[in-house]
């Protein structure tokens, strides 16, 4: 990314971070990992009538904040909504990068991998179907969700690949000229979902504002084009006049939250994960 636009990028990211930090995660707290003396948690929101013997679809949310900020509570209202529709919704805490450094998001993706591995390996306890787990997230959290769905990680044991992706203005092109290049540098093929597309990637939906200053519409269109060429179901929704983080609950009287959660509902229904809404 050219250095002249980094200040604007960081200003936008930190503005979104301040918004996200106010929300609190909902659901039952679980420790999925302990690293460097710190317990990393995830928060599980279950539907009414949930039983351990259930075999429900699940969604795992990763918050945004440029890999340097934000909090799991960004997707609390999304989690509550999808739990009401019968899913188990999970919000993930992960380690953040030092804002003063230029380190790549290695620890962020490591935590995302471990969180997904924990969820799938505990599917029986969570009452979920291990073959119907979606990864979801916004901005840098969208990157983590897309990373799980695209980047091949050679590791034995439980699969970390989600069965669907729900991506809210994801920074999923980290190659030259893309967001995050200043951190990943020439290692972008290790981190960039847009550079790891393959035919086994999961079906997904992407939401983006036409005036997003971090992710050009062309980037999203190119991602969709490559996914379709690989034979992957790829849906893209562009919202005219909207900027980064437009989808968050609490903005514009929830106009865009309502619009995108409705599209998410339709997408999951099309996969057969949700029952169609009754009129």
N, C-alpha and C positions, 0 to 999 in steps of 0.2 A: 504494500500500500504506500503510495507516495506520502512523504513525511508532512507535506503541507496540509493534508486533511486529517491527520491524526488528532489534533486538538479538538476539532469539531466532533470526530468520532467519540473521543473520550467524554466530551461534554454531554453528548446524547446518551451514552451508556450510563454515566453516573446519574443523570436525571431519571432514567428508568429505574436504576438501582434504588434511589430514594423512595420511589413510589412502591417498589416491591417490598422494601424492608418493613413497611407498616403492617402488612398482612401477617396473620399467624396461621400455621398449619393446623389442620384438623385431623382427627382420627387417633387411633391407638399408636403409641410410640414404640418403636422397635429399634434395637441396635443391630446394624447389619455388618459392622466392621469396627475394629479398633486399630488405630495406626498412630504412631508417635505419641502414645499416651492419651489419645483423644478417641472418644466413642462417637462414631458417625451414626446418625439416626435416619430412619424413614418413618413416615406417618401413614397409617392404613385406615382408610375410610370404607366402612362396610355398609351394604344396603340393609334396610330393615328386613327382618326375617332371615338374615344370613345364618347359615349353619356350616360347620366345618366339613360336612359331607357334600357341600355344594360343588359345582364344577363351572363356576362363573368366569366370564371374560374379565380381564384386568387391564389397567392402564397405569404406567409408571411415569410420573411427571418430574422433569428437571427444570429448575428455575433459571431465569436469565440473569444478566448482570455483568456481561463481558468477561466471564471467568474470574472476576475480581470482587464481586459483590452480589447482592440479592439474597433471597431467603426462600425456603420451600413453600412458604405461605402464598406465593404468587398464584398458585393454582388451587387454592382452597375451595373457591366457589365452583371451579370446574369439577373438582373431586366430588363435592356434594351433589352437583347435578348428575354426574354419571353414576354415582352410588344410588341415587333415586331411580335411575333407569336400570339398575340391576347389576352394575359392575362393581368390582373392588378397585378402588382408586388409591394410589400410593404416591406420596410426595417425598422426594429424596434430598437429603442434606449431603453436600459434597465439599471437599476442601477447595478453598479459593486461592488464587494466585496473589502474590504481592504486587500491588499496583505500581510500585516503583521499579519492578524488575521487568525484564523482557523474556521471562521463561515461557516455554511452550506449555500448553495445558495438559501435561503428562499426568499430573495427579488428579486432575478433573476427570479425564477419561478412565483412569484406573478405578476411581471410585464409582463411576457410572457402570463400568463392567462388573464390579463386585456387587453393586446394588442389584443389577439385573440377575446376576448369578444367584444371589441370595433369594430374590423373589421366586425365581423358577424352581430352585431347590426346596423352597418351603411352600410349594403350590398346594400340597395336601393340607397343611396347617392353615393356609389362607383361604381354602375353599375355592381355589381357582383352577382353571384349565391351563396347564403349562403350554398348550399349543394355541392359546388365544391371549397373548400378552402384548399390548401395544406400548411403544415408547413414545413419549410426548414431551414437548418443551418449547420454550420461547427464547429467541435470540441465541445466546451462548448455550442455554439449555436445549434449544432446538438443535444446535450443533451436536451436543452429547447424544440426544435421541437419534439423530441421523447417523452419527458415528457408530452407534450400536447396530444400526440397520445395514450399514454399508462396509465398514472397514473390517477386513478379515483378521481376526486375532487367533493365532495358533496356540491354543491352550486346551489341554485335555479337561474332561469333566462336563459340567452343565453348560449348555449353549447360552450365550449372551445375546443372541440375535432375536429381536422382537418379531412378532408376527404381523405387525402393522405399525405405521408411524403417523403421528399427528404433529405437524410442525408449524409453529407460529413464528413468523419472520425469522427463520433459522439462518445463522451465519455459517452456512454449510459449504461455502467455497472459500477455502483458506489458501488457495494458490496465488500466484503472482497477480497483484491487483485486487485480490479479494480481501475480505475482512479477516484480521488475525495474522496476516502475512508477517507483520513486524515481530510476532512471537515465534511462529513456526519456521520462518525463513525457508531455507532449501529443504526442510524436512516436511514440506506440506503434504507429500503423498502419504505420510504416516498418519496425518490428522484430518485431512480434507475429505468429507463424504463425496463431494462432487468429483473427486479424482479416484474414487473407489467403487464406482457403479458396476453392478454385475446382475446377471439374470436371476440370481437367488435373493435379491433384495425384496423386502416386504412391500405390499401395497401401502400407499400413503396419500395424505392430503396436506397441502401447504397453503398457508394464509399469509398474504403480503399486502402492504399498503403501497399504492402507486407512487407516493411521495416519500418512501423510506430512504433515508440518507445513508444507511449502512449497506443495504442490499438492493441493487438495481433490479428492476423488473426483468431485464434481460438475463440476469443471473438465474432467476427462478425459472424462466422460460427455457433456458439452456439445460438446466437440471432436469426439468420435465421431459424435454426432447430426448436427452440421453437415456433417461429411465424407460421411456416408451420404446426406444430403439432396442433396449435390452429385454423388452417384453414384460416390463413391470407396470402394474397399474399405478398411474401417477396423476393425481388431481391437483389443480392449482386454482386458487381463488384470489383475484386481485380486487382490492377495495380502493376505489378512486378517491384521491385527495387525502389518503390516510398515511401517517408516518409510522415510525418505529414504535412498537408497543401499543398500537391502537386497540388491540384486542383485549387488553387487561380489564378485569372487572373493576367498575367504579369510574371508568372514563366515559365521557359523553353520555351520561345517564344510562350506561350499559348498552348503548345502541350496538356497538361492534362486538362486545362480549356476547350479546344475545344472538347476533347474526352468525358469529363463528361457532358458538356452541351448538346452534341449530344445524349448521353444516356438518359439524362433527358427529352429531346424532345421526344424520342421514348417511354419512360415510360408514359409521359402525353398523348401522342397520343394513346397508348394502352388503356388508361382509357376513351378515347373519349373526352378528354378535349381540344385537339388540332386537327386541321385538318392535315391530312398527308401532308408532304412536296411534292411539285411538283418538278419533275426533270427538 
